Amino acid sequence: MKFYNSTLSKKIIESLIIIFPIALLFSNILAEAIIILLIFSYLKETNFKNFISDLKHPIIIFILIFWLYLILNAVINFDNKPSLERTIFFIRFPLLILSLNYFVNFLDLNLKKIFRFWLIIFFLIGFDLFIQYFTNTNILGFEAIEQGSIYRLGGFMNDELKISNLLYHFGALIFSFYFSKNKSNLISFLFIVFITISIFLTAERANFITMISFIFLLIIYLVFKNKKTFFLYFVIFSLFLSIGFLTNNSLSKRMINDLANKIELLKFDKDENFLKKDSHYFAHYSVAYQIFERNPLFGIGLKNFRNFCDDDSLNEKVHEKWQKRKCSTHPHNFYFEMLSEIGSVGFLIIISFFIFSFYTFFDSYKKNKDTFLLLNCFIILIYFIPFLPKGSFFSNWNAMIFWFVFSFIFSIYNKSLNEKS
């Protein structure tokens, strides 16, 4: 008797997927455990022949090549003592992609149920942020973090100020699902407005820009597909941004008005090193790029930026103001992290993987006109906005969020192919 022949077993898998974002809020270990359980369940159900067949998809082959490269990179950088944990256990993400793809397409999960629960969960997360913004304390008693003239919000994550990353990725995925079902759906419209405002309240600029970029691509899509809905989205978000520009409070100044100053950092001065800017993040970028220049092919190994950044010989190309604060656990940018830690070889492999994946998904959309898949393509495209400060690409929390969402995108891509075949 197969593991998934019972209704109970199917409900267990659905429950694990539903509670995954909750686990990310409170415990990396619990989130990792859910991933392991999903992978174990998939491997238990799939015999060796079917498993080998699943590995033959070009996207899976591509990501496995990247994993093998990470192992090779660790061997090459052995003297630098790279993180073997990150290297070896990266394999869980290709296996997660295969697992969710199997559950969505062959176990026939109730996606409406999953997204309905996620919708409720993220409304509660956003509601909690509203409470914390207006009272400085959330439902669990966690206080907002005062930073100068503003308060940063962590919500259920307490003093870990990164909840907006979770809000954006799952928020965009949930919105895409409901929007694809009914392009004039009031729920999807209210939800994305609510999530965008929630991210705004956290005072996390990078993910606010990311969400606005997603909305911008959505509006471009609506110009060609649904002019009535386009007008509604355009007016509401233009009004929202205008209020931000016209408001003088510290949060609006940080999140919107000051963006012009940040854009100024991207200007090129022929008489000065481009990365030698008066910016904490550009100090990290400059150090990471210099490390890459010294180790151009293979970098210095995973999780090693923190061990190489505190080097005075790197100061010349770092702005004087930030030379003593140029070091960090990671460079706060995916491009510079990859270049410094896995070199140009690894960088080209993973960037090629994402370009190939985007092309594959987008080409499928052109053939099948699956709006859910197209909006998911936007998530991948926006993920690599240059020079935008973000967390580490390889850190467990960020990686779990992204690869879980990517796994869903891959699953929807295959589901779209199966429905049209």
SEVO-572900 format. One record per residue: residue in one letter; x, y, z of N, C-alpha, C, CB in turn. Coordinates in steps of 0.1 Angstrom, whole numbers, plus 5000, padded with zeros to 4 digits. Glycine has a CB too. Layout:
N
aXYZXYZXYZXYZ/...
//
This chain:
421
m500849885000500050005000500950125000499050005012/k500750214990501550334989501250435000501350404976/f502350515003502250605014501150715013503550685016/y500850755000499950864998498550814994500450954987/n498250684996496950634992495850685002496950484990/s496250725013495250765024495050915023495750715037/t493750945026493451095027494151155038491951105029/l494451085049495151145060496551185056495251045072/s497251105049498651135045498651255036499251015038/k497751265027497651385019497351515027496551375008/k496551505037496251615045497551655054495051585055/i498351555057499551585065500551665056500251455069/i500651635044501551705034501051845033501651635021/e499651865031499051995029499352075042497551985026/s499152015053499352085066500852135067498951995078/l501752055064503152085064503452215056504151975060/i502952215044503152325034502452445040502552285020/i501252435046500552545051501252615062499152505056/i501852535071502452595083503952635081502452495095/f504452605069505852635066506152785068506252605052/p505352885063505753025066505653065081504853115058/i504752995088504653015103505952965109503452945109/a506452855105507752805110508852905108508052665104/l508852965096509953065093509853185102509753105078/l508753215107508653325116509353295130507153355119/f509253175134509653145148510853055150508553085155/s511152975139512252875142512852825128511752755150/n514052855126514752795114514752645115516152855113/i514952595127515052445129513752385125515452415143/l512652445129511352385125511052395110510252465133/a511452505104511352515090512152415082511652665085/e513352395087514252295081513652155083515652305087/a513052135094512452005097511351975087511951995111/i510552075084509452065075509952025061508552185074/i511052095057511652065044512151925043512852165041/i512751875054513351745054512151645054514151725067/l511051665061509951575061509251575047508851625071/l509151685040508651685027509551605017508451825022/i510851625019511751545010511751395013513251595012/f511751365026511651225030510351155025511751215045/s509251225026507951175021508051155006506851275024/y508651244999508751224984509651104981509351354978/l510751094987511650984984511050854988513051004991/k510250854999509650725003508650674993508950755017/e507950774986506850744977507450704963505950854975/t508550774959509050754946510150644945509750884941/n509850544936510850444935512150494927510250314928/f513150424927514450464921514350504906515550354922/k513550424899513350454885512750594882512550344878/n511650614890510950744888511750864893509650734896/f512550834904513350944909514450984899514050894922/i515050884892516050914882515350994870516650784877/s514150954867513451024856513151164860512050944853/d512851194872512551324877513851414876512051334891/l514951354877516251424877516651474863517351344882/k515951424853516251454839515851594834515751344830/h514951654841514551794837515651884836513351844846/p515851964826516952054824517152154836516852144812/i516052204842516252294854516852214866514852354857/i516452094868516952014879518451974876516151884881/i518751944864520151914860521052034863520251874845/f520452154859521252274860521552304875520452394854/i520552294884520752324898521652214905519452334905/l521552094900522451994905523952014901522051854900/i524152064889525452104885526052214894525452154870/f525152314897525552414906525952354920524452524908/w525252264925525552204938526952124937524452104942/l527152054926528451984924529552094924528351904912/y529252204917530252314917530652364931529852424908/l529552374939529852424953530752324961528452434961/i530552194958531452094964532852114959530951954962/l533052124946534352144940534952274946534252154925/n534152384947534652504952535152494966533552614951/a534452414974534852384988536252314989533852304996/v536452224979537652154979538852244975537652034968/i538552334965539552424960539952524971539052504948/n538952564979539152664990539252605003537952764990/f539652475003539752405016540552475027540352265013/d541652535023542552605032541852725039543852645026/n540852775032540052895037538952855047539452975026/k538752725048537752665057536352715054538052695072/p535852695042534552735038533452655046534252725023/s532252705045531152635053530752505045529952725054/l531152395051530752265045529252235047531652145052/e528752285058527252275060526452335049526852335074/r526752455045526052525034526352455021526452675033/t527552405019527952335007527252205005529452315007/i527352115014526751985013525251985013527351895024/f524652055023523252055025522452145015522952085039/f523152205006522452284995521652184987523452354986/i521952054987521251954980519751944984521851814982/r519451994996518051985000517152074991517952035015/f517652174985516852264977516452204963517552394974/p517352134956516952064944515951954948518151994937/l516151884959515251784964513851844968515851704975/l513851964973512652034977511852064964512952164985/i512552114954511852144941511152014935512952194930/l511951904936511351774931510151734940512351664931/s510251754953509251714962507951784960509651724977/l508051924960506752004958506151974944507052144960/n507051964934506551934921505751804921507651924911/y506251704928505551574929504151594936506351464936/f504251654947503051674955501951754948503351744969/v502351864941501351944934500851874922502052074929/n501651794914501251744902500751594902502351754892/f501151524912500851384912500051344925502051294912/l500251414936499451394948498151474947500151434960/d498151574937496951654935496551724948495751564930/l497451804953497151884965496051984963498451964970/n495352014973494252114973494952254974493252094984/l495252314962495952444962495052554967496452474948/k493752544965492852644970492852654985491452624965/k492952534991492952525006494252585011492852375010/i495352545005496752595009496752745008497852535000/f496352804997496452944995495453025003496252984980/r494352955006493353025015493953035029492052935016/f494552935034495252945047496353045047495752805052/w497153045037498253135036497753285036499053115023/l496553305029495953435028495653485042494753435019/i495053395050494653425064495953455072493853315070/i496953365071498153375079498853515076499153265075/f498953555063499653675060498753805063500053675046/f497453785063496653895068496953915083495153875066/l497053805091497353815105498753875108497253675112/i499753835100501053885101501054035099502053815092/g500354075088500354225085499554295096499654245072/f498454245100497654305111498454325123496354225114/d499254225127500154235138501154355137500954105140/l501654375124502554485122501854615123503154475108/f500654625119499854745121499754775136498454735115/i499454675144499354695159500654745164498954565166/q501754675160503054715165503454855161504154625160/y503054895149503355035144502655145152502955055129/f501355115155500555215163500755215178499155195159/t501155095183501355085198502755065202500454975203/n503655035192505055005195505254865201505655105204/t504154785202504154655208503254565200503754655223/n503754445196502854355188502054265197503754265179/i501354175191500354085199501154005210499653995189/l502353965207503153885216503953965226504053785209/g503754095225504554185234505954225229504654115247/f506254185217507554225211507554375208507954145199/e508554445212508554595210509254635197509254665222/a508754745191509454795179510754845183508554915173/i511754845173513154875176513355025172514054785168/e513655105181513855245178515255265172513755335191/q515255335160516455365153516455515148516755265141/g517055595156516955735153515555795155517455765139/s515055845144513755915144512655815140513656035135/i512955695137511955595133511955475142512155555118/y510855385140510855255146510855155136509555245156/r511755055137511754935128510954825134513254885126/l510154765126509254655130509754515127507854685125/g509654435137510054295134508754205136511054245144/g507654255141506454175142506754055151505954135129/f506253935146506453815153507853765153505653705146/m508753825146510153795146510953875156510753805132/n510253955164510854025175511954125170511453935185/d513254105174514254205170514954165157515254215181/e514554055151515154015138514354095127515053865135/l515054205122514354295113514354255098514954435114/k513654145095513754085082512354025077514853985081/i511354055085510053995082509554035068509054035092/s509954155063509354205050509854115039509854345047/n510954035040511353945030510353835028512753885033/l509853785040508853685040507553735034508553625054/l507153855038505953925034505953935019505754055040/y507053985013507154004999506953874991508454074995/h507853774994507853654986506553574986508953564990/f506053554998504753474999503553564996504553425014/g503753694999502653784995502453794979502953925000/a503553804972503553804958502953674952504953834952/l503353564958502953434954501453414956503653314961/i500953454968499553444971498653534962499253484986/f499153664960498453754952498353694937499153884951/s499453634932499453584919498453474917500853534916/f498353394928497353284927495953334926497453194939/y495553424934494153484934493953574922493853554947/f494853644918494753734906494553654894495953824905/s495253534893495153454881493753384880496253344881/k493153364891491853304891490753404887491453254905/n490953524890489953634887490653764886488753634896/k490853814875491753934873491054064879492053954859/s489854054882489254174889488854144903487954214881/n489454034909489153984922489454094933489853854925/l488554134940488754234951489654184961487354274957/i489654054965490453994975491954014971490153844977/s492353984959493653994954494154144955493853934940/f493254234951493654374951493854424965492554454944/l492954394974493054444988494254374994491754404996/f494554254991495654184997496954244993495654034993/i497154274981498554334977498654474982498654324962/v497554544983497654684989498054665004496354754988/f497354575011497654545025499054505027496654445030/i499554415019500954365021501954475018501154245012/t501654555008502654665005502754765016502154734992/i501554805022501554895033502254835045500154935037/s502054705047502654635058504254635057502254485059/i504654615045506154615042506654765045506454575028/f505854855040506255005042506355035057505155095036/l505454975065505555005080506754945086504254955086/t507254835081508454775087509754865086508754645081/a509654965077510855055074511954975067511355115087/e511654865061512754795053512654835039512554635055/r513554915035513554985021513654885010514555085020/a514654785011514954695000513754614996516054605004/n513054565005511854475002510654564998511454385013/f510654685002509554784998509854814983509554915006/i511054834979511454864965511054734957512854904964/t511354624963511154494956509654474953511654374964/m508754504963507354494961506854594951506654514974/i507354714952506954824942507354784928507554954946/s508454714927508954664913507954564908510354614914/f507554474917506554364913505254434908506354274925/i504854534916503554604912503754674899503154694923/f504954734897505254804884505154704872506654864885/l505654584873505654494863504154444861506554374865/l503454434872502054394871501254504863501454374885/i501454624866500754734859501054734844501154874865/i502354714841502754704827501954584820504254674825/y501854474827501054364821499654404819501154244831/l499054474829497654514828497354614817497154574841/v498354694813498254784802497754714790499554864799/f498254594788498054514775496854414777499254444771/k496554374790495554274791494254314797496154164800/n494254414806493054454813493054594817492754364825/k492754684808492854834810492054884821492554904797/k490854824824490054864835490754834848488654794834/t491254714850491954684862493254764863492254534862/f493954784852495154864851494855004857495654884837/f493755064853493455204858493255204873492155254851/l492655094878492355094893493755074900491454974896/y494554984896495854964903496755084902496554844897/f496755144890497655264887497255384896497555304873/v495955404897495455524905495755494920493955544903/i495455384925495555354939497055364943495055214943/f497955304935499355304939500055434937500055194932/s499555504927500055644925499655734937499555704911/l498455714941497955794953498755754965496455764955/f499055624967499755584978501155644978499855424978/l501855634967503255694966503255844968503855654953/s502155914962502056054964501956094978500956104955/i501156024986500956055000502356045007499955965006/g503055935003504355925009505356035006504955795004/f505356084994506156194990505756324997506156224975/l504456344999503956475005503956475020502556495000/t504056355026504156345041505556365046503656205045/n505656445057506956485062507356395074506856625067/n506556295078506956215089508256135085505856115094/s508956085096510256025094510155895086510855995108/l509155815087509055695080508855715065507855615085/s508055815061507855845047509155895041506755945045/k509855975049511156035045512155925042511656135055/r512155825051513155715049512755625037513155635062/m511455595036511055495027510855545013509755435031/i510555675011510255724998511055844994508755764997/n511055955003511656074999513256054998511456185009/d513855975006515255965006515755864995515755905019/l514855804988515255714977516055784966514055644971/a515655914964516355994954517856004957515756134952/n518156024970519556034975520255904973519556074989/k519555794975520155654973520455634958519255554978/i519555674949519755664935520955744930518455704927/e521255854937522355934934523655854935522456064943/l523655754944524855674946525255594933524655574957/l524255574924524555494912525155574901523255434908/k525355704903525955794893527455754892525755934897/f527855764879529255724877530155854876529355644863/d531255844883532255964883533555904877532456024897/k533955954865535055904859536355924867535255964845/d536356014876537556044884537655974897537656194887/e536655884900536555814913536155674911535555884922/n536655584919536255444919534755434921536955364929/f533955364912532555364913532055314927531955274902/l532655224933532255164946532655234958532655014947/k533455344956533955414967532955534970535455474964/k531855494975530755584978530555604993529455544971/d529955714997529655735011528355655015529455895014/s528555535016527455445019527955315026526655405006/h527255275037527655155044527655035035526755135056/y526555025027526454915018527554915007525054905011/f527855025001528855034991530255004997528855174985/a530455025010531654975016531754825015531755025031/h530654755018530654615017530854565003529254555022/y530154634993530254604979531754614975529354684971/s532354724979533754744974534754644980534254884979/v534554604992535354504998535154364991535054485013/a533854334989533554204982534154204968532054184982/y534054314961534654314947536154304948534154444940/q536754364957538254354958538654214961538754454969/i537854154970538154014973538053924960537253954984/f536953954953536753884940537953904930535453934934/e538454034930539554064921540753984924539854214921/r540953954937542153874942541853724940542453904956/n540653684939540253544937539253524926539753484951/p539553564914538553584903537753454899539153644892/l538453344899537753224893536853154904538853124888/f537353134916536653044925536353114938537452924928/g536653244940536353314952537053264964534853314954/i536453284976537153244988536353134996537353364997/g535253084990534452984997533253035004535352905006/l532252955005531052995012531253035026530052885011/k530453145030530453195044531853245048529953085053/n532653295038533953335042534153485040534953265033/f533153565036533353705034533753765048532053775029/r533053725058533253775072534753745077532353705082/n535353645071536753615075537853685067536953465074/f537453755056538353815047538153965046538353755034/c537054015051536754165049537554255058535254185051/d538054205070538754295079540254295075538554245094/d540454365064541854375059542054515055541954275046/d543054575062543354725059543854745045544354765069/s544354645038544754665024543654695015545554545020/l542454675020541254705011540654845013540154605015/n541254915022540755045026540755155015541455095038/e541755145007542055244997540855264988543255204988/k540055164985538955174976537555174984538955054966/v537655204997536455225005536455365010536555115017/h535255425010535055565014535655575029533655605014/e536355685031537055705044536055695056537655845044/k534855735054533855735065533555595070532555805061/w533755495061533255355064534355255064532255315053/q535655295065536755205064536755115077538055275063/k536355165088536355085100535055005102536555175112/r534055025093532854955094532554885080531655045097/k533554845073533454785060533154635061534754805052/c533354575073533154435075531754395079534154375085/s531354275075530054225079529954075077528854295071/t528854015081528753865079528653835064527553815087/h528153925056528053905042527954045035526753815038/p528054055022528154185015526854255014528754165002/h525654185018524354245016523954275002524254385024/n524454194993524054194979524354064972524754314971/f523454004965523653864960524853864950522353824953/y524853964941525953964931527353964938525854084922/f527554054947528854064953529153954962528954194961/e528153894969528353774977528853654968527053734984/m528153634957528553524948529953544942527453514937/l530153664937531453694931532653674941531553834926/s532453724954533553704963533653564969533253804975/e532553494971532653364977532653244968531453354986/i532053254956532153134947532753174934530753074945/g533253294932533953334920533153344908535053234918/s533853384897533153404884532553274879534153464874/v533253164881532753034876531353004883533652924879/g531253014896530052984903528953094899530252984918/f529353214898528453324895527853304881529253454895/l528553264872528053234858527153124858529253214848/i527453014866526552894866525152934872527252784874/i525153004883523853024890523053134883524153074905/i523753234877523053334869522453274856523953454866/s523253184850522753114838521553024842523853024832/f521552964854520452884859519152964859520752824872/f519253084865518053174867517653224853518353284876/i518553264845518153304831517453194824519353354823/f518053074824517352964818516052934824518252834819/s515952934837514652904843513553014839514752904859/f513953134840513053244836512553224822513653384838/y513553194812513153174798512253054797514453154790/t512452944804511652824803510252854808512252714812/f510152924820508752954825508053054816508953014839/f508753154811508153254803507653204790509053374801/d508553114784508153054772506952964773509352964766/s506752894785505652814788504352904789505752734800/y504553024795503453124796502953164782503853244804/k503853194773503553234760502653134752504753274752/k502953004756502252894749500952864756503152774749/n500952874769499752834777498952944783500152734788/k499453064783498753184788498353164802497553214779/d499253104810498953084825499353214832499652954830/t498453294836498753424843499553404856497553504845/f499153294863499853264876501353244873499253134882/l501653174862503053144859503753274855503153044847/l503153364848503753484843504153574856502853564834/l503153584865503453664877504553604885502153684885/n504653474885505753414892507053434885505453254893/c507053454872508253494865508753624870507953494850/f507753714873508153854878508953834891506953934880/i508553734900509253714912510753684910508553604920/i511053594900512353564897513153674891512353444887/l512453754882513153864875513553974886512253924865/i512654004895512954104905513954064915511654144912/y514153934917515053884927516453934926515053734927/f516853964914518254004911518354154907518853914901/i517654244913517754384910519154424915516654474917/p520054484906521454514910521454624920522154564897/f522454604929522854704939521854724950523054834933/l520754644950519754654961520254574973518354594956/p520354634985520854564997519854455001521054665008/k520454335003519554225007520354135016519054144995/g519754035022520453945030521253845022519453865038/s521853755028522753655021521953555013523553575032/f522353535001521753434992521853294997522353444978/f522853265005523153135009522653105024524553095008/s522253215031521853195045520653105045521653325052/n520453025056519352925056518052995055519452855069/w517753105062516453165063516053215049516353275073/n516953305043516653355030516553245019517753455026/a517453145020517453045010516152955011518652955012/m515752925023514552845025513352915019514252815040/i513253055021512053125015512153125000512153275020/f513253154995513353164980513153034973514653224976/w513852924978513752794971512352734973514852704976/f511752764984510352714986509452774975509852745000/v509552914974508752984964509152934950508953134965/f510452914947510852874934510352734931512452864933/s510252644942509752514940508252514936509852434953/f507552614941506152624937506052674923505452724947/i506952764919506852814905507152704895507952924903/f508152614899508452504890507352404890509752424896/s506652384901505452294901504352354893505052274916/i504052484893503052544886503352534871502752684890/y504652554868505052534854504752394848506552564853/n505052294856504752154852503252134852505452054861/k502552184861501052174861500452234849500452234874/s500952344845500452414833500752324820501152554831/l501952264820502252174809501352054809503652134809/n501051994820500251874821498751904817500251824835/e498252024821496952054818496652084803496452174826/k497752124796497652154782497952034773498552274778/s498551934779498951814771497751724769500151744778/
//
